[in-house]
Amino acid sequence: MIEERLDLLREALPYIQRFKNDIFVVKLSGKITEDHEHLSSLAEEITLCQQVGIHIAVVHGGGKQLSTVAERLGIAQRIVNGRRVTDADTLEIAKMVFAGQINLDILSALRGAGAETVGLSGIDGNTIHARRREIQKVLNQETGEVEMIDFGHVGDIVEINTRLLRLLLDNGYIPVISSLGADERGNVYNINADTIAAEIAAHLKAEKLILMTDVDGIMTDRDDPSTRISRLTAEECDRLVQDRLVSSGMLPKIAAIAHLIRRGVRSAHIINGSKRNALLREVFTDEGAGTMITE
């Protein structure tokens, strides 16, 4: 047993040497962050990555928690092609859940693992400059019908300002960023966390974007783990979306990743954050744990 552990350290060594001083952007889904045991375990893995010299920025969503709170309050929710329609009431919940509860839970878990962290929203330091999404003609992937959709208080990213993030990363902090942004007038918008993570990764010139979800990677059949695709190119991602071979919730992730890879981030990964050591296996072993997308 001891020899096996030592062999694992040997296997990890070239990856530790290769990624030292590189930037990883790790995005956590709401489903991962709601389980405190999984979150604590994942916080240890993130902290370990930082301790061996990798600079880590964390971005989180919280759609599952938002839906739970909205249901308790009797506020109906609508999701179109994996994107949430955000009315005024839903935006107020998003502020409380994203910038409050979830952000603090992640900070607490990282603090418990020994990391130094700073909680942010995209509004802090003018990090995410956004504008309200225009009414769009959308092909609803579930119904097959074309609809005109007003997404409400949903923002599209105009610009990313990385100055604050670089300051924190250079000084040994892990920034934890919730999925809210604002325009020049201070209007707050709900922004898809996968899109934020992809944009931050591109602007930081990150080595990797790692999406921690509740699935083992990209699968052609979500209920069949044997259909997991271990490696993909950006072109193959495009075909999966066009042929509708993945679930609606995975569509925005794949679209953001394909666009990101073409902008210079070397690789993106989708892995199951609820499985112990999945992040470490993906980063430090030859086998990996999820789906890796490259150019």
TACORJO-V444930 format. One record per pair of residues at least 24 apart in sequence whose C-alpha atoms are under 6 Angstrom apart, sorted by the first residue. I is the first residue (numbers start at 1). GAP is how many residues later the second one is. Records with the same first field share a line. If there is no record, write none. Layout:
I->GAP, GAP
This chain:
12->272
15->269
20->33, 34
21->32, 33
22->32
23->32, 33, 183, 184
24->32, 182, 183, 184, 185
25->31, 32, 33, 176, 184
26->32, 184
27->31, 32, 33, 184, 185
28->32, 184
29->31, 32, 184
30->31, 32, 33, 34
38->236
40->69
43->66, 67
44->69
47->68
56->118
57->117, 118
58->118
59->117, 118, 138
60->118
61->118, 132
81->60, 167
82->166, 167
85->66
86->65, 66, 67
87->65
98->80
99->79
116->57
117->56, 57, 58
118->57
119->57
120->56, 57
121->56, 57, 59
122->58, 59
123->58, 59
127->33, 34
128->32, 53
129->29, 30, 53, 54
130->25, 26, 27, 28, 51, 52, 53
131->24, 25, 52
153->36
154->35, 36, 37
155->34, 35, 36
194->59
195->61
206->59
207->58, 59
208->59, 60
209->59
210->58, 59
211->58, 59
212->59, 60, 61
213->59, 60
214->58
215->57
216->55, 56, 74
217->53, 54, 73, 74
220->25, 26
229->62
230->61
231->60, 61, 62
232->61
233->60, 61, 62
234->24, 61
261->34
267->26, 27
268->24, 25
